[in-house]
């Protein structure tokens, strides 16, 4: 991204409330600015005539800061965001879309005449029309790609300017929850006539022996009326910010034209980027005009995070990074942030990546669309490998109002947006051109695939390309022949037979069932031509409601289910049982204990298809079974230990072999007696792990835990506070679903509340929530000013508790 030369707090572009002030003080000291303009937008939910006009009266509209998703908010006149009659139905989780408007007023000082202004929308769902001062700048149908407009010639200096955006999320257009509105950042850049475009900066690396090269290929644009002699100066900084080395190259750029300059900078003894060591250098590229008198005038600068690494994939050695084999421990992930809806706060995006990393994943497939920039930045920093995917459908629909209506005219623009924006991220190791594309087994599908692959390679020849495909039969061979490796959805049974038929084929399991985690993972681990496994799904999501319990087919309403209920991690970020099982698959000396309820946790779907396997076993992690004393309960222990011993109230129930030969699972029949149920894990006869379920008493207090006690001012940072109802010993009572209310004081606000209840229809925005399994979540958004925020949680049975968060 470009270097920030002014802070967001002294933006050159001010809201209309500053119209009467002297704007000279807001002219930046430097020549380049690039900043987010998320604050002080006016919003109206619903359509209205004439809102694109600069003279339209929006004084009655709501004032808000982006990112914003109106679908996660309560439907006007109700206390819930969901409606059983919603157009998206079960696919959208019964959340409501519609049409909405946004407007922003700002000033441009006269001293900026001659500058070039660019506005960028990181993501709007969907069908966004944009106007500036009443002029229509364009329409952007796809809800997941970034798009930009040069607004230099439309701006008014020393006068009020109005941006207006209409968003139309209408009809049945998705198979999952999308959110509605300007749900990612809006950015503004201000350039001199001689400048570079960050999307035209492509930084690659080459490793040879004990050294490496960082190669910056930069497009420099001259929008002045004179030819210019310019220099590109490329500085390489270490992870600590110290300059290591630099290189210069000159070029003459004709008026109203551009040129590409390539600087190669050698790096001795580089630290290589990998999931275990995500070391990031910075490539700072400066553009300088060379004046006849010998002076150099810097007109632009951009800084790009660089990970020096090599990636190779073949059918005999598998996936290798820096020459070392790496099995992809993958998670498929949609884009929503649970209680926040689709709103892509940087901290929310980072937290999801942190949770994946902490739970053993080293790879994420962004299904089925490009993610936010913040998400990829987090993957770069934390060491997560990424499959960056473009589409869920092409010309043939999956729903009547989906992207197939726009594919023919828009696919090149959207693919270009994805690749040019994301190609500098070291975390991105594969491009994917689509998921379960309906045309995949047809000649026209293979032709379209070849066109897209060729287009991506024209933009980035450094990465391999794949696509996720289901119904794996030989009729998909022409489609696969256009790709570098083949994405298999739910086809572990084809790995060996297809390898015998096509020994050179490289396979990645792009989707697998949680219920068959053992089979999919061991098949990938045992066969080098299968480079990894991506479970559906790593993080639970809104929409595609109930596939992890009621399953498919979806030929009737399953309201009030709103969650997919198939993720290793639930929508609040809490581990689910299948995540503990995956610990046993991937890590040594793991142990966890779960109990099968004597009555199913939710009503069963008697018509569920046999192939629908996104569920996990119906198990819970508590030992509270009043009324079942003396009755036998089934207990499941997930363990990578060699042996497991079970104890009930200090009495041994014996030992059983665990490990791979037993699919890391031991099953016990235990007569219920309140108290303590403990599993102990042994390796070579030595105790290496233990796990206890203890009967919890009635809740007597509230326990609050914040993921961070200090957050940044400015209105964009988040703090996640876990709320638990606990007994006198501090044990969470998982049978408690008591309501909890919240009060907040200080600069912070409650941005969202949530629970893991997959059938919850409560508000995400009001200051109260029913606990689920004794727990809920509050998400605090920082204020724009510094200070102390105090959150108070109150439950009728347990009293109140406070927690303090510092905003700095």
C-alpha positions in Angstrom: 0.0 0.0 0.0 1.0 3.6 -0.3 2.8 5.1 2.7 0.5 7.3 4.9 2.0 10.8 4.8 -0.9 12.3 6.8 -2.9 10.7 9.6 -6.6 9.9 9.3 -7.3 12.4 12.1 -6.2 15.4 9.9 -7.7 14.2 6.7 -7.5 16.5 3.7 -11.0 15.5 2.9 -13.2 16.8 5.7 -16.9 16.3 6.4 -19.3 19.1 5.5 -19.4 20.1 9.2 -16.1 21.8 8.5 -17.2 23.8 5.6 -16.8 27.1 7.3 -13.3 26.4 8.5 -10.0 27.5 6.9 -8.9 24.4 5.0 -5.3 25.5 4.4 -4.2 23.8 7.6 -5.3 20.4 6.2 -3.1 20.5 3.1 -0.6 17.6 3.6 3.1 18.4 4.0 4.0 15.6 1.5 3.0 15.0 -2.1 1.3 11.6 -1.6 -1.7 10.6 0.5 -3.6 7.3 0.9 -6.1 7.0 3.6 -9.4 5.5 4.6 -12.5 7.6 4.5 -14.9 5.4 6.6 -16.1 8.1 9.0 -19.3 10.2 8.8 -21.4 8.6 6.1 -25.2 9.0 6.0 -27.2 5.9 5.5 -30.8 5.2 4.5 -32.2 1.6 4.5 -34.6 1.4 1.5 -34.8 3.0 -1.9 -35.5 6.6 -2.4 -35.8 8.8 -5.5 -33.2 11.5 -6.3 -30.6 10.6 -3.6 -27.8 10.8 -6.1 -28.4 14.6 -6.5 -26.1 16.9 -4.6 -29.1 18.9 -3.5 -30.9 15.9 -1.9 -31.8 16.5 1.7 -30.2 13.7 3.7 -30.3 15.4 7.1 -32.8 12.8 8.3 -30.6 9.9 7.4 -28.6 8.0 10.0 -25.0 9.0 10.5 -22.5 6.1 10.7 -19.0 4.9 10.2 -18.0 2.1 7.9 -17.6 -0.8 7.5 -21.3 -1.4 7.6 -23.7 -4.3 7.0 -27.3 -3.5 7.4 -28.5 -7.2 7.1 -27.0 -8.0 10.5 -29.1 -5.2 12.0 -32.7 -5.6 13.2 -35.4 -5.4 10.6 -37.1 -2.0 11.1 -40.0 -2.3 13.5 -38.8 -5.6 14.9 -36.2 -6.9 17.5 -34.6 -9.4 15.1 -32.6 -9.3 11.9 -34.2 -12.5 10.4 -37.5 -13.1 8.6 -38.8 -16.6 7.6 -40.0 -14.9 4.4 -36.6 -13.4 3.4 -35.8 -13.6 -0.3 -32.6 -15.5 0.3 -34.4 -18.0 2.5 -32.4 -20.7 4.2 -29.3 -20.0 2.0 -29.0 -16.5 3.4 -29.9 -17.6 6.9 -33.2 -15.8 6.6 -31.4 -12.4 6.9 -32.8 -9.6 4.8 -31.2 -7.7 2.0 -32.9 -5.0 -0.1 -31.7 -1.6 -1.3 -29.9 1.0 0.7 -28.2 4.4 0.1 -25.0 6.0 1.5 -23.9 9.6 1.1 -20.8 11.5 2.2 -20.0 15.2 2.0 -16.4 16.5 2.0 -14.3 19.5 1.0 -11.2 19.7 -1.3 -9.0 22.7 -0.7 -8.1 24.8 -3.7 -4.4 24.2 -3.1 -4.8 20.6 -4.4 -5.5 21.7 -8.0 -3.5 19.6 -10.4 -3.5 16.5 -8.1 -5.0 13.2 -9.1 -7.8 11.8 -6.9 -8.8 8.1 -6.8 -11.5 6.6 -4.7 -11.5 2.9 -4.0 -14.3 0.7 -2.6 -12.8 -2.5 -1.1 -16.2 -4.3 -1.2 -19.9 -3.5 -1.5 -22.5 -6.1 -1.6 -23.8 -5.8 -4.2 -24.8 -4.0 -7.5 -23.3 -0.7 -6.4 -24.0 2.5 -8.3 -21.7 5.4 -7.5 -22.2 9.1 -8.1 -20.0 12.1 -7.5 -21.7 15.5 -7.5 -24.6 14.0 -9.4 -22.5 12.4 -12.1 -22.8 8.6 -12.4 -19.3 7.1 -12.1 -20.4 3.6 -12.8 -22.0 0.4 -11.6 -20.2 -2.6 -10.0 -22.3 -5.8 -9.7 -19.9 -8.2 -7.9 -20.0 -7.9 -4.2 -16.5 -9.2 -3.4 -14.0 -7.4 -5.6 -12.5 -4.0 -5.1 -13.1 -1.2 -7.6 -11.9 2.3 -8.2 -12.7 5.6 -10.0 -10.5 8.5 -10.9 -12.5 11.4 -9.7 -10.0 14.2 -10.4 -12.0 15.9 -13.1 -15.3 15.8 -11.2 -14.2 17.3 -7.9 -15.1 20.9 -6.8 -12.4 22.8 -5.0 -13.3 24.8 -1.9 -16.8 23.6 -2.2 -18.9 20.8 -0.9 -18.6 17.5 -2.8 -21.1 14.7 -2.4 -20.4 11.0 -3.0 -23.7 8.9 -3.3 -23.8 5.1 -3.4 -26.9 3.0 -4.0 -26.5 -0.7 -3.0 -29.0 -3.3 -4.3 -28.9 -6.7 -2.6 -32.1 -7.9 -4.2 -33.6 -11.4 -4.8 -32.1 -14.8 -4.2 -28.5 -14.2 -5.2 -26.3 -16.3 -3.0 -25.9 -19.7 -1.3 -24.7 -18.2 2.0 -25.0 -15.1 4.0 -23.6 -12.1 2.1 -24.4 -9.0 4.2 -25.6 -5.8 2.6 -23.9 -2.5 2.1 -20.4 -0.9 2.1 -19.0 -3.7 4.3 -15.3 -3.1 3.6 -13.2 0.1 3.7 -13.4 3.1 1.3 -10.1 4.6 0.5 -8.9 7.9 -1.1 -5.6 8.5 -2.7 -4.2 11.9 -3.8 -1.3 11.9 -6.3 0.9 14.2 -8.2 0.6 14.0 -12.0 3.7 11.8 -12.0 2.8 8.9 -9.9 2.6 5.1 -9.6 -0.5 2.9 -9.1 -0.2 0.5 -6.2 -2.1 -2.2 -8.2 0.6 -1.8 -10.9 3.4 -2.6 -8.5 4.3 -6.2 -8.7 7.1 -7.4 -6.3 8.4 -10.9 -6.8 11.4 -12.8 -5.4 13.9 -15.3 -6.6 16.0 -17.5 -4.3 19.3 -18.9 -5.5 21.7 -20.6 -3.1 22.2 -18.6 0.0 20.9 -15.3 -1.5 17.8 -13.9 -3.1 16.6 -11.1 -5.3 13.6 -8.9 -4.7 12.3 -7.6 -8.0 10.0 -4.6 -8.2 8.2 -4.2 -11.5 6.5 -0.7 -11.3 4.3 1.2 -13.7 5.0 4.9 -13.5 2.4 7.2 -15.0 2.9 10.7 -16.3 -0.4 12.6 -16.5 1.3 16.0 -17.1 1.6 17.8 -20.4 5.4 17.4 -20.5 7.8 14.6 -20.9 9.6 13.7 -17.6 12.9 12.1 -16.7 12.2 10.0 -13.6 13.9 7.6 -11.3 12.6 4.6 -9.5 14.4 4.2 -6.2 13.7 0.8 -4.5 14.6 0.5 -0.8 14.5 -2.9 0.9 13.8 -2.8 4.7 14.2 -5.6 7.2 11.3 -6.8 9.4 12.6 -4.3 12.0 12.4 -1.4 9.6 16.1 -1.0 8.9 17.2 -0.4 5.3 19.3 -3.3 4.0 20.0 -2.2 0.5 18.5 -0.2 -2.5 18.6 0.1 -6.3 17.9 2.9 -8.7 16.8 3.0 -12.3 15.9 5.9 -14.6 13.3 6.2 -17.4 12.0 8.9 -19.6 8.2 9.0 -19.5 6.3 10.7 -22.3 3.5 13.2 -21.5 0.2 11.5 -20.9 1.8 8.1 -21.0 3.5 5.6 -18.7 6.5 3.2 -18.5 7.4 0.1 -16.6 10.6 0.1 -14.6 12.1 -3.0 -13.1 14.5 -2.9 -10.2 16.3 -6.0 -9.0 17.8 -5.8 -5.5 20.0 -8.6 -4.2 19.5 -9.8 -0.6 22.3 -11.7 1.0 21.4 -14.5 3.5 17.7 -13.8 3.4 15.2 -15.0 6.0 12.7 -17.0 4.1 8.9 -16.6 4.7 7.1 -19.8 5.7 4.1 -20.7 8.0 6.6 -21.4 10.8 8.6 -18.2 10.1 6.5 -15.5 8.4 9.3 -13.0 8.0 8.3 -9.9 6.1 10.6 -7.5 4.4 9.4 -4.2 2.9 10.0 -2.9 -0.6 9.7 0.9 -0.6 9.5 2.2 -4.2 9.9 5.9 -4.6 9.3 7.9 -7.8 11.5 11.0 -8.3 11.4 13.6 -11.1 15.0 14.4 -12.3 15.1 18.1 -12.9 17.6 19.7 -15.4 19.4 21.3 -12.5 20.1 17.9 -11.0 17.6 18.1 -8.1 15.4 15.2 -7.4 11.7 15.7 -6.4 9.9 12.8 -4.9 6.3 12.6 -6.2 5.1 9.2 -5.0 6.0 6.3 -2.8 4.6 2.9 -2.0 5.5 0.3 0.5 4.9 -3.4 -0.2 5.3 -6.3 2.3 7.5 -8.9 0.8 7.9 -12.6 1.8 10.9 -14.3 0.2 9.9 -17.9 -0.5 9.8 -20.6 -3.1 6.8 -22.8 -3.8 6.9 -26.0 -5.8 4.3 -28.7 -6.3 4.6 -32.1 -8.0 3.0 -35.5 -7.8 6.0 -37.2 -6.1 7.1 -34.7 -3.5 3.8 -32.9 -2.9 3.7 -29.2 -1.8 7.0 -27.7 -0.9 7.8 -24.3 0.5 11.5 -23.3 0.5 12.3 -26.9 -0.6 10.6 -28.4 2.5 7.5 -30.5 2.1 4.4 -29.1 3.8 1.0 -30.8 4.1 -1.8 -28.3 3.8 -3.9 -28.4 6.9 -6.7 -26.4 5.4 -9.9 -24.6 6.3 -12.5 -23.3 3.9 -13.8 -20.0 5.1 -16.6 -17.7 4.0 -16.2 -13.9 4.6 -18.6 -13.1 7.4 -17.5 -12.2 10.9 -20.3 -13.8 12.9 -22.1 -11.3 15.1 -20.6 -8.5 13.0 -22.2 -9.8 9.9 -20.1 -9.1 6.8 -18.5 -5.9 8.3 -14.8 -6.4 7.6 -13.1 -4.6 10.5 -9.4 -5.2 10.3 -9.3 -6.6 13.9 -12.2 -9.0 13.1 -10.4 -10.3 10.0 -7.1 -10.7 12.0 -8.9 -12.5 14.8 -10.3 -15.2 12.5 -6.8 -15.8 11.1 -5.4 -16.0 14.6 -7.9 -18.6 15.6 -7.2 -20.7 12.6 -3.5 -20.6 13.3 -4.0 -21.3 17.0 -6.1 -24.4 16.1 -3.5 -26.0 13.9 -4.5 -24.8 10.5 -1.7 -23.6 8.1 -3.9 -22.9 5.1 -7.2 -21.2 4.2 -9.2 -21.4 1.1 -11.2 -18.2 0.6 -14.5 -19.7 -0.5 -15.9 -18.7 -2.8 -14.6 -15.2 -3.4 -11.7 -12.9 -2.8 -11.3 -11.8 0.9 -10.5 -8.4 2.3 -7.1 -6.8 2.2 -6.9 -7.0 6.0 -7.5 -10.7 5.9 -4.6 -11.3 3.6 -2.4 -8.9 5.5 -3.1 -11.0 8.6 -2.3 -14.2 6.7 1.0 -12.7 5.6 2.0 -11.7 9.2 0.8 -14.9 10.9 2.0 -17.4 8.3 -1.1 -18.9 6.7 -1.1 -20.2 3.1 -4.1 -19.0 1.0 -6.1 -20.2 -1.9 -7.6 -17.0 -3.4 -10.8 -17.9 -5.2 -12.8 -15.8 -7.7 -16.3 -17.2 -8.3 -19.0 -19.7 -7.2 -20.6 -19.7 -10.6 -19.9 -18.6 -14.2 -22.6 -18.4 -16.9 -25.0 -21.0 -15.4 -26.9 -20.1 -12.3 -27.0 -21.7 -8.9 -29.7 -19.1 -7.8 -31.8 -17.0 -10.1 -30.3 -13.6 -9.2 -26.7 -14.6 -8.7 -23.5 -13.6 -10.5 -24.3 -15.6 -13.6 -26.2 -12.5 -14.8 -23.0 -10.5 -15.0 -20.3 -13.1 -15.6 -19.9 -12.6 -19.4 -19.4 -8.9 -19.2 -17.5 -8.7 -15.9 -15.4 -11.7 -15.2 -12.2 -10.2 -16.7 -12.6 -7.0 -14.6 -13.2 -9.0 -11.5 -10.4 -11.4 -12.0 -8.1 -8.5 -12.8 -9.2 -6.8 -9.5 -8.5 -10.0 -7.5 -5.1 -10.8 -9.1 -3.6 -7.2 -9.3 -4.7 -6.4 -5.8 -3.6 -9.6 -4.1 -0.5 -10.8 -6.1 2.0 -9.2 -3.7 0.8 -11.2 -0.7 3.3 -14.0 0.1 0.5 -15.9 1.8 -1.4 -16.3 -1.5 0.1 -19.5 -3.1 -2.7 -20.6 -5.4 -5.4 -18.9 -7.5 -8.7 -20.7 -7.9 -11.0 -19.8 -10.8 -14.2 -21.2 -9.2 -16.1 -23.6 -7.0 -18.3 -26.5 -8.3 -18.9 -24.6 -11.6 -22.0 -26.1 -13.3 -20.2 -26.0 -16.7 -17.2 -28.1 -15.4 -18.1 -31.2 -17.3 -18.9 -29.5 -20.6 -16.7 -28.4 -23.5 -17.8 -24.8 -23.0 -16.7 -25.1 -19.4 -13.2 -26.2 -20.4 -13.0 -23.4 -22.9 -14.0 -20.8 -20.3 -11.5 -22.3 -17.8 -8.7 -22.0 -20.4 -9.5 -18.4 -21.0 -9.5 -17.5 -17.4 -6.2 -19.4 -16.7 -4.5 -17.6 -19.6 -5.8 -14.2 -18.4 -4.5 -14.9 -14.8 -1.1 -15.9 -16.1 -0.9 -12.7 -18.1 -1.2 -10.9 -14.8 0.8 -13.3 -12.6 2.9 -16.1 -13.9 4.4 -17.0 -10.5 1.6 -19.0 -9.0 -0.3 -22.2 -9.9 -4.0 -22.2 -10.6 -6.7 -24.6 -9.5 -10.5 -25.0 -9.2 -12.7 -26.8 -6.8 -14.7 -29.6 -8.6 -17.3 -32.0 -7.4 -18.8 -35.1 -9.0 -15.3 -36.4 -10.0 -15.7 -38.4 -13.1 -13.5 -38.6 -16.3 -15.8 -36.1 -18.0 -14.0 -33.4 -15.8 -10.6 -34.3 -17.4 -10.8 -31.6 -20.1 -11.6 -29.0 -17.4 -8.7 -30.2 -15.2 -6.3 -30.2 -18.2 -6.4 -26.4 -18.2 -5.2 -26.2 -14.6 -2.0 -26.8 -12.7 -3.5 -28.9 -10.0 -6.9 -30.4 -9.4 -9.3 -29.4 -6.6 -11.3 -32.4 -5.4 -14.5 -31.8 -3.4 -15.6 -34.8 -1.3 -13.8 -37.4 -3.3 -11.2 -39.2 -1.1 -12.4 -42.4 -2.7 -10.9 -41.2 -6.1 -7.4 -40.4 -4.9 -5.9 -43.8 -5.6 -7.9 -44.8 -8.7 -7.3 -41.4 -10.4 -3.6 -41.5 -9.6 -3.4 -44.9 -11.3 -5.2 -43.5 -14.3 -3.3 -40.2 -14.4 -0.1 -40.6 -12.4 1.0 -37.0 -13.0 -2.2 -35.4 -11.6 -1.7 -33.3 -8.5 -4.7 -33.2 -6.2 -5.7 -31.0 -3.4 -8.8 -31.8 -1.3 -10.6 -28.5 -1.6 -13.5 -29.6 0.5 -14.0 -32.5 2.9 -16.7 -33.5 5.4 -15.9 -32.9 9.1 -17.6 -36.2 9.9 -14.9 -38.0 7.8 -11.9 -36.0 9.0 -9.9 -39.1 9.7 -10.3 -40.6 6.3 -9.6 -37.3 4.4 -6.6 -36.3 6.5 -4.9 -39.7 6.5 -5.5 -40.1 2.7 -3.8 -36.7 2.1 -1.0 -37.5 4.5 -0.3 -40.9 3.0 -0.4 -39.9 -0.7 2.2 -37.3 -1.9 0.1 -36.5 -5.0 -2.6 -35.2 -2.6 -1.0 -32.0 -1.2 -3.6 -31.3 1.6 -7.1 -31.3 2.9 -9.4 -28.3 3.3 -12.4 -29.0 5.6 -15.8 -27.5 5.1 -15.5 -25.5 7.1 -12.9 -24.1 9.4 -15.0 -21.2 10.8 -18.8 -21.5 11.1 -20.8 -18.9 9.2 -24.3 -17.4 8.8 -26.5 -18.8 6.1 -26.6 -22.2 4.4 -28.5 -22.7 7.6 -28.4 -26.1 9.4 -26.3 -28.1 6.9 -24.3 -29.3 9.9 -27.4 -30.8 11.5 -30.5 -31.0 9.3 -28.3 -31.3 6.2 -29.5 -31.5 2.6 -31.8 -31.3 0.6 -32.9 -27.8 1.2 -36.4 -28.1 -0.3 -38.3 -26.6 2.6 -37.9 -24.0 5.4 -35.6 -24.9 8.3 -36.3 -21.6 10.1 -35.2 -20.6 12.7 -31.9 -22.1 12.0 -29.5 -19.3 11.0 -26.0 -20.8 11.3 -24.5 -23.4 9.0 -23.3 -25.2 12.1 -20.5 -27.1 10.4 -17.4 -25.2 11.4 -14.5 -26.3 13.6 -14.8 -22.9 15.3 -18.3 -21.4 15.9 -19.4 -17.9 14.9 -18.2 -16.4 18.2 -14.8 -18.0 17.9 -15.3 -20.8 20.3 -14.0 -24.3 19.6 -16.5 -27.0 18.7 -16.0 -30.8 19.3 -14.7 -31.5 15.8 -11.9 -29.0 16.4 -10.8 -31.0 19.4 -10.8 -34.1 17.3 -8.6 -32.3 14.7 -6.2 -31.6 17.5 -5.8 -35.3 18.0 -5.3 -35.8 14.2 -2.6 -33.2 14.0 -0.8 -32.9 17.3 0.8 -35.2 19.9 -0.5 -36.0 23.3 -3.9 -34.5 22.7 -6.9 -35.5 24.8 -10.5 -34.3 25.1 -13.8 -35.7 26.5 -17.3 -35.4 25.2 -20.7 -36.9 26.1 -23.5 -38.0 23.8 -26.8 -36.6 25.1 -29.4 -39.2 25.9 -31.8 -37.0 23.9 -30.7 -35.4 20.6 -29.6 -31.8 21.0 -31.9 -30.6 18.2 -34.8 -32.2 16.3 -33.6 -34.8 13.7 -34.4 -34.4 10.0 -35.7 -37.8 8.9 -35.4 -36.9 5.3 -31.7 -36.0 5.4 -29.8 -37.3 2.4 -27.2 -40.0 3.0 -24.5 -38.0 1.2 -25.0 -35.0 3.4 -22.2 -35.3 6.0 -21.3 -31.8 7.2 -22.4 -32.6 10.7 -20.2 -33.8 13.7 -21.3 -36.3 16.3 -23.9 -35.0 18.7 -21.7 -34.6 21.7 -21.3 -32.0 24.4 -18.5 -31.2 26.9 -20.3 -31.2 30.3 -21.1 -33.7 33.1 -24.5 -32.3 34.2 -27.2 -35.0 33.7 -29.6 -34.6 36.5 -32.3 -37.3 36.3 -30.0 -39.8 34.6 -28.2 -41.0 37.7 -27.1 -44.6 37.3 -28.0 -44.6 33.6 -25.3 -45.3 31.1 -24.1 -42.5 28.9 -21.8 -42.8 25.9 -18.6 -40.9 26.3 -16.2 -40.2 23.4 -12.5 -39.4 24.0 -10.4 -37.9 21.2 -6.8 -38.6 21.8 -3.4 -39.0 20.0 -2.0 -40.7 23.1 -1.2 -44.4 22.9 -3.6 -45.3 25.7 -6.5 -43.6 27.5 -7.7 -44.4 31.1 -11.1 -43.3 32.2 -11.9 -42.4 35.8 -15.2 -41.6 37.4 -15.0 -39.9 40.8 -11.4 -41.3 41.2 -12.4 -44.9 40.3 -10.7 -46.3 37.2 -12.9 -47.7 34.5 -9.9 -49.2 32.7 -7.6 -48.4 29.8 -8.1 -48.5 26.1 -5.8 -48.2 23.1 -6.1 -45.0 21.1 -4.0 -43.4 18.3 -4.3 -43.8 14.6 -5.2 -47.5 14.6 -8.3 -46.5 16.5 -9.0 -43.3 14.5 -7.9 -41.3 17.6 -11.2 -42.2 19.3 -12.1 -44.4 22.3 -15.7 -45.0 23.2 -16.8 -45.5 26.8 -20.1 -46.4 28.5 -20.2 -44.7 31.8 -23.1 -44.8 34.4 -23.8 -41.2 35.3 -22.9 -40.1 38.8 -22.3 -36.4 39.5 -18.8 -35.3 40.3 -15.7 -35.7 38.2 -15.1 -37.6 34.9 -11.4 -37.7 34.0 -9.6 -39.1 31.0 -5.8 -39.7 31.3 -3.6 -40.1 28.3 -0.4 -42.3 28.3 2.6 -42.6 26.0 5.1 -45.4 26.7 3.4 -46.0 30.0 3.9 -42.4 31.1 1.0 -40.0 31.9 1.3 -37.2 29.3 -2.2 -35.6 29.3 -5.5 -35.4 31.2 -8.9 -33.9 30.6 -11.7 -33.4 33.2 -15.5 -32.9 33.0 -16.8 -31.8 36.4 -20.5 -31.4 37.3 -21.1 -27.6 37.5 -23.3 -26.1 40.1 -26.0 -23.4 39.5 -24.5 -20.2 38.2 -23.6 -17.8 40.9 -21.5 -15.2 39.2 -20.5 -13.8 35.8 -17.0 -14.2 34.4 -15.8 -11.6 31.8 -12.6 -12.1 29.7 -11.4 -9.7 27.1 -9.1 -10.8 24.2 -7.2 -7.5 24.7 -7.3 -4.9 27.5 -6.0 -2.1 25.4 -7.3 -1.0 22.0 -6.6 1.8 19.6 -8.7 5.0 19.4 -10.1 6.1 16.0 -13.3 4.1 15.9 -12.0 1.1 14.0 -10.5 -1.3 16.7 -12.4 -4.1 18.4 -12.3 -5.9 21.7 -14.0 -9.3 22.1 -15.3 -10.0 25.6 -16.4 -13.5 26.5 -19.2 -13.7 29.0 -19.6 -16.9 31.1 -22.1 -17.9 33.8 -20.1 -19.8 36.4 -20.7 -21.6 39.6 -18.9 -21.0 42.9 -15.8 -22.9 41.7 -15.6 -20.9 38.5 -17.0 -23.7 36.3 -19.2 -22.7 33.4 -22.7 -24.2 33.7 -23.4 -25.3 30.1 -27.1 -25.8 30.9 -27.6 -22.1 31.6 -29.3 -20.0 28.9 -30.1 -17.1 31.1 -30.4 -13.6 29.6 -27.6 -11.2 30.2 -27.9 -7.4 29.7 -25.0 -5.0 29.1 -24.2 -1.4 29.8 -21.2 0.5 28.6 -19.6 3.8 29.5 -16.6 5.7 28.2 -15.5 6.2 24.6 -16.3 2.6 23.4 -19.6 1.3 22.1 -21.2 -2.1 21.9 -20.8 -3.0 18.2 -22.4 -6.4 18.5 -23.5 -9.2 20.8 -23.8 -12.8 19.9 -24.0 -16.4 21.0 -23.3 -19.8 19.5 -27.0 -20.8 19.4 -27.5 -21.9 15.8 -31.2 -21.3 16.0 -31.0 -17.9 17.7 -33.1 -15.1 16.1 -32.2 -12.5 18.7 -30.8 -9.0 17.9 -27.1 -8.7 17.3 -27.1 -5.0 18.0 -29.2 -4.6 21.2 -27.4 -4.6 24.6 -28.7 -8.0 25.8 -28.3 -11.6 24.8 -29.4 -15.0 26.0 -26.5 -17.2 27.0 -26.0 -20.4 25.1 -24.3 -23.3 26.9 -23.6 -20.8 29.6 -21.8 -18.3 27.4 -22.2 -15.3 25.0 -20.0 -12.6 23.4 -19.8 -8.8 23.4 -17.8 -7.0 20.7 -16.7 -3.5 21.8 -15.8 -1.0 19.1 -13.2 1.6 20.1 -14.2 5.3 20.4 -12.6 8.0 18.3 -11.1 9.5 21.5 -8.8 8.0 24.1 -10.1 6.9 27.5 -11.4 4.1 29.7 -14.4 2.0 28.6 -16.3 0.0 31.2 -18.5 -2.9 30.2 -21.0 -4.0 32.8 -22.8 -7.4 32.4 -25.8 -8.3 34.5 -27.9 -11.5 34.9 -30.8 -11.7 37.3 -29.5 -14.9 38.9 -25.8 -14.0 39.1 -25.6 -10.3 39.6 -23.3 -8.0 37.8 -19.6 -7.9 36.8 -17.5 -5.1 35.1 -14.5 -5.1 32.9 -12.3 -2.2 31.9 -10.8 -1.6 28.4 -8.3 1.1 27.8 -8.5 3.1 24.5 -5.1 4.6 23.6 
